Amino acid sequence: MTAERLVVIGGDAAGMSAASQARRLRGPDELSIVAFERGHFTSYSACGIPYWVGGDVAERDDLIARTPKEHRARDIDLRMRTEVTEIDVAGRRVRALDRETGETYWTGFDKLVIATGARPVRPALPGMDAPGVHGVQTLDDGQALLESLDRVAPGPRRAVVVGAGYIGVEMAEAMLKHGFEVTVLNRGEQPMATLDPDMGRLVHDAMDGLGITTVNRAEVTAIRTGPDGRVRAVAAGDTSYPADVVVLGIGVEPETTLARAVGLPLGPHGGLLTDLSMRVVGHDNIYAGGDCVEVLDLVAGRTRHIALGTHANKHGQVIGANVGGGYGTFPGVVGTAVSKVCDLEIARTGLREKDARAVGLRFVTATIESTGRAGYYPGAQPMTVKMLAEYRTGRLLGVQIVGREGAAKRVDIAAVALTAGMTVDQMTALDLGYAPPFSPVWDPVLVAARKAVTALRRAGTA
Ligand SMILES: Cc1cc2nc3c(=O)[nH]c(=O)nc-3n(C[C@H](O)[C@H](O)[C@H](O)COP(=O)(O)OP(=O)(O)OC[C@H]3O[C@@H](n4cnc5c(N)ncnc54)[C@H](O)[C@@H]3O)c2cc1C
């Protein structure tokens, strides 16, 4: 019996999880696995880049979960520095370009996994490619940024971070740790556009308190360079912000160039569309996962593009199970995400006000102030919880939390409640753990649920 061949495009979270899981289920006699990765690394945590650059994680290699050598030891034919440049869907083959030798060749497949990730948004502005301007998408990017920081002369050193999403705020912290004066230029109304603006305002105020200047509604128009060609400032409208280094955190879009070229189905956000088993819609032998796909938002009932490692790893597991002869499905997401800037923790799950309006949901909101520990317990820190509940049914629609220690992971309570389709009234009776070092006797999430029930009653729906 000749082994089936699985070809994987992309050697990070989704691609190598899929390959590894398939290999666990089927040995090399039954399934040969060829994986193509155009970069220098496999199975690395981009999520850890801000903490490596900031010095919390000592070594770049600490972020690598599995090296090419380790994958090869598991009978995965991994071809590094090799880019897939074309998919021949009907002929069941891909064309590969070896970036070291320039050689191109075709490789056939029985099953194909597209796990090409996302590419950072990089507007075509003057000076964007100047030395000192850095993205933070890959380990190579992180290395280049660290080397660039070393080249900045001593004295007052200024960093401008463009973008105030989670990567922007995490990189602002990293730059602060290197002793830079940090300015964050934010196109939106408030930092962290994944929150409602009232909650984003809390992040803005806290960043001010940490010594990070945040400029809202700042549309970057150019990067200004000095006579040596290196970055000197960032222009946003009429204002010029001095910069010795610029970090870009403007967001990403699905990397679906190959898929688009051969007409594979893409959703409204440019990501590949899959069924529950992560098969590309209409193609039984092609799977896709990670940042290159759109996911079903279980609360809104629409697909969204959410580039998160937590989803990419799960997609990879599901794909690996299915191509390995097992069974797995990925039902969708509720939109949970956590991040931090210094000691400020930021969390969200479910819908923001504008998301709920966009899908025609009527809702009430409740916002409460509490603390992460019993008020009398040493170190108790404030925490703000905002909750959205559906008008009439009382179903939980979303939660946002901004606070200090213990704020971020509290959102997981809400993620579970959302997944279970709970009402805010049902949430008030949740048997959550309590002792003074961990929470007040009424956990902040429960206090918010109680207030949401009151809001529903006032609205005449409960
Ligand atoms: C700074 C930063 C912080 C982050 N923090 C978090 C976090 O805290 N929590 C979280 O959940 N997520 C976080 N993420 C997101 C997370 O890293 C990604 O969602 C995850 O890496 C996606 O995995 P993936 O396999 O889909 O794509 P990628 O990791 O992008 O991997 C795709 C791979 O495919 C390769 N490739 C692409 N095209 C080709 C081709 N044609 N041929 C061969 N190879 C190709 C690329 O070189 C790449 O290695 C962060 C990301 C960044 C950049």
The ligand as an SDF file (V2000), in Angstrom:
LIG
                    3D

 53 58  0  0  0  0  0  0  0  0999 V2000
    3.4070   40.3210   18.5740 C   0  0  0  0  0  0  0  0  0  0  0  0
    2.3010   39.3030   18.5720 C   0  0  0  0  0  0  0  0  0  0  0  0
    1.6790   38.9600   19.7750 C   0  0  0  0  0  0  0  0  0  0  0  0
    0.6410   38.0330   19.7720 C   0  0  0  0  0  0  0  0  0  0  0  0
    0.0400   37.7150   20.9750 N   0  0  0  0  0  0  0  0  0  0  0  0
   -0.9650   36.7980   20.9950 C   0  0  0  0  0  0  0  0  0  0  0  0
   -1.5800   36.4280   22.2250 C   0  0  0  0  0  0  0  0  0  0  0  0
   -1.2130   36.9290   23.3030 O   0  0  0  0  0  0  0  0  0  0  0  0
   -2.5830   35.5150   22.1950 N   0  0  0  0  0  0  0  0  0  0  0  0
   -3.0040   34.9180   21.0200 C   0  0  0  0  0  0  0  0  0  0  0  0
   -3.9040   34.0700   21.0530 O   0  0  0  0  0  0  0  0  0  0  0  0
   -2.4190   35.2570   19.8280 N   0  0  0  0  0  0  0  0  0  0  0  0
   -1.4280   36.1710   19.7980 C   0  0  0  0  0  0  0  0  0  0  0  0
   -0.8230   36.4940   18.6010 N   0  0  0  0  0  0  0  0  0  0  0  0
   -1.3300   35.8960   17.3510 C   0  0  0  0  0  0  0  0  0  0  0  0
   -0.7140   34.5330   17.0670 C   0  0  0  0  0  0  0  0  0  0  0  0
    0.6720   34.6120   17.0830 O   0  0  0  0  0  0  0  0  0  0  0  0
   -1.2000   34.0650   15.7130 C   0  0  0  0  0  0  0  0  0  0  0  0
   -2.6150   34.0260   15.7400 O   0  0  0  0  0  0  0  0  0  0  0  0
   -0.6800   32.6810   15.3550 C   0  0  0  0  0  0  0  0  0  0  0  0
    0.7100   32.6960   15.2100 O   0  0  0  0  0  0  0  0  0  0  0  0
   -1.3250   32.2070   14.0540 C   0  0  0  0  0  0  0  0  0  0  0  0
   -0.7820   30.9890   13.6840 O   0  0  0  0  0  0  0  0  0  0  0  0
   -0.8340   30.5220   12.1620 P   0  0  0  0  0  0  0  0  0  0  0  0
   -0.1510   29.2020   12.1080 O   0  0  0  0  0  0  0  0  0  0  0  0
   -2.2140   30.6390   11.6480 O   0  0  0  0  0  0  0  0  0  0  0  0
   -0.0270   31.6340   11.3620 O   0  0  0  0  0  0  0  0  0  0  0  0
    1.4790   32.1220   11.4970 P   0  0  0  0  0  0  0  0  0  0  0  0
    1.9640   32.0120   12.8840 O   0  0  0  0  0  0  0  0  0  0  0  0
    1.5230   33.4570   10.8300 O   0  0  0  0  0  0  0  0  0  0  0  0
    2.2660   31.0630   10.6030 O   0  0  0  0  0  0  0  0  0  0  0  0
    2.0960   30.9960    9.2250 C   0  0  0  0  0  0  0  0  0  0  0  0
    3.4010   30.4880    8.6450 C   0  0  0  0  0  0  0  0  0  0  0  0
    3.2120   30.2370    7.2740 O   0  0  0  0  0  0  0  0  0  0  0  0
    4.3710   30.6130    6.5780 C   0  0  0  0  0  0  0  0  0  0  0  0
    3.9580   30.8380    5.1870 N   0  0  0  0  0  0  0  0  0  0  0  0
    3.0530   31.7520    4.7290 C   0  0  0  0  0  0  0  0  0  0  0  0
    2.8850   31.6440    3.4100 N   0  0  0  0  0  0  0  0  0  0  0  0
    3.6960   30.6260    3.0150 C   0  0  0  0  0  0  0  0  0  0  0  0
    3.9640   30.0270    1.7510 C   0  0  0  0  0  0  0  0  0  0  0  0
    3.3530   30.4490    0.6420 N   0  0  0  0  0  0  0  0  0  0  0  0
    4.8600   29.0200    1.6980 N   0  0  0  0  0  0  0  0  0  0  0  0
    5.4810   28.5730    2.8280 C   0  0  0  0  0  0  0  0  0  0  0  0
    5.2770   29.1170    4.0540 N   0  0  0  0  0  0  0  0  0  0  0  0
    4.3790   30.1160    4.1420 C   0  0  0  0  0  0  0  0  0  0  0  0
    4.8470   31.8590    7.2940 C   0  0  0  0  0  0  0  0  0  0  0  0
    6.2270   32.0720    7.0910 O   0  0  0  0  0  0  0  0  0  0  0  0
    4.5260   31.5070    8.7500 C   0  0  0  0  0  0  0  0  0  0  0  0
    5.6150   30.9310    9.4310 O   0  0  0  0  0  0  0  0  0  0  0  0
    0.2300   37.4210   18.5620 C   0  0  0  0  0  0  0  0  0  0  0  0
    0.8570   37.7570   17.3580 C   0  0  0  0  0  0  0  0  0  0  0  0
    1.8760   38.6820   17.3610 C   0  0  0  0  0  0  0  0  0  0  0  0
    2.5470   39.0320   16.0600 C   0  0  0  0  0  0  0  0  0  0  0  0
  1  2  1  0
  2  3  1  0
  2 52  2  0
  3  4  2  0
  4  5  1  0
  4 50  1  0
  5  6  2  0
  6  7  1  0
  6 13  1  0
  7  8  2  0
  7  9  1  0
  9 10  1  0
 10 11  2  0
 10 12  1  0
 12 13  2  0
 13 14  1  0
 14 15  1  0
 14 50  1  0
 15 16  1  0
 16 17  1  0
 16 18  1  0
 18 19  1  0
 18 20  1  0
 20 21  1  0
 20 22  1  0
 22 23  1  0
 23 24  1  0
 24 25  2  0
 24 26  1  0
 24 27  1  0
 27 28  1  0
 28 29  2  0
 28 30  1  0
 28 31  1  0
 31 32  1  0
 32 33  1  0
 33 34  1  0
 33 48  1  0
 34 35  1  0
 35 36  1  0
 35 46  1  0
 36 37  1  0
 36 45  1  0
 37 38  2  0
 38 39  1  0
 39 40  1  0
 39 45  2  0
 40 41  1  0
 40 42  2  0
 42 43  1  0
 43 44  2  0
 44 45  1  0
 46 47  1  0
 46 48  1  0
 48 49  1  0
 50 51  2  0
 51 52  1  0
 52 53  1  0
M  END
$$$$
